[in-house]
Amino acid sequence: MKGRARVLDSRYLEFIEYLKKLGEQENLMRMIHRLSNPEYDAVETAKTGLVMEMGEADKMIYSFWQKGWIEIREMEKTGKDGLDKEYILKVRLGRIVDYFAQERLERSARAESSFSMPRIPVLT
């Protein structure tokens, strides 16, 4: 079986359109939201909705798309029945997880430095 691949997300709007067609946009946003919020509570989120959090997830999807960590490919394959198309959503999950781990470290370091008390010499 011979085939060729074409990356469909050369433009971000095209990428989002295909995410929607594949039914993966909400799944991807939910995954990113969960990875970015370690205290994620599925029950509470289901009650209140993902409105505010999804705006942040949208921004992250765009950033990860720019970095090439999320992409969609269209594979054309010739088989017995002629030309077939197959779509592949490629998510470099390892890089995304590493990104969030690094972000948490930086956040905790900033919080620690803002809460630390300056040392003042005591005069006797």
Residue pairs with C-beta under 8 A, 6 or more apart in sequence:
1 77
1 78
1 79
2 77
2 78
3 75
3 76
3 77
3 78
4 75
4 76
5 73
5 74
5 75
5 76
6 73
6 74
6 76
7 71
7 72
7 73
8 14
8 15
8 18
8 71
8 72
8 73
8 74
8 87
9 15
9 18
9 65
9 70
9 71
9 72
12 62
12 65
15 65
15 70
15 71
15 72
16 25
18 72
18 87
19 25
19 28
19 72
19 89
22 72
22 87
22 89
24 89
28 61
28 70
28 89
28 91
29 50
29 54
29 57
29 58
29 61
30 50
30 57
31 91
32 57
32 60
32 61
32 64
32 96
33 40
33 45
33 50
33 53
33 54
33 56
33 57
34 40
35 96
35 97
35 100
36 56
36 57
36 60
36 100
36 103
37 53
38 104
45 53
50 57
61 70
64 70
64 96
64 99
65 71
67 95
68 92
69 91
69 92
69 95
69 96
70 89
70 90
70 91
70 92
71 89
71 90
72 87
72 88
72 89
72 90
73 87
73 88
73 90
74 85
74 86
74 87
75 85
75 86
75 87
75 88
76 83
76 84
76 85
77 83
77 84
77 85
77 86
78 84
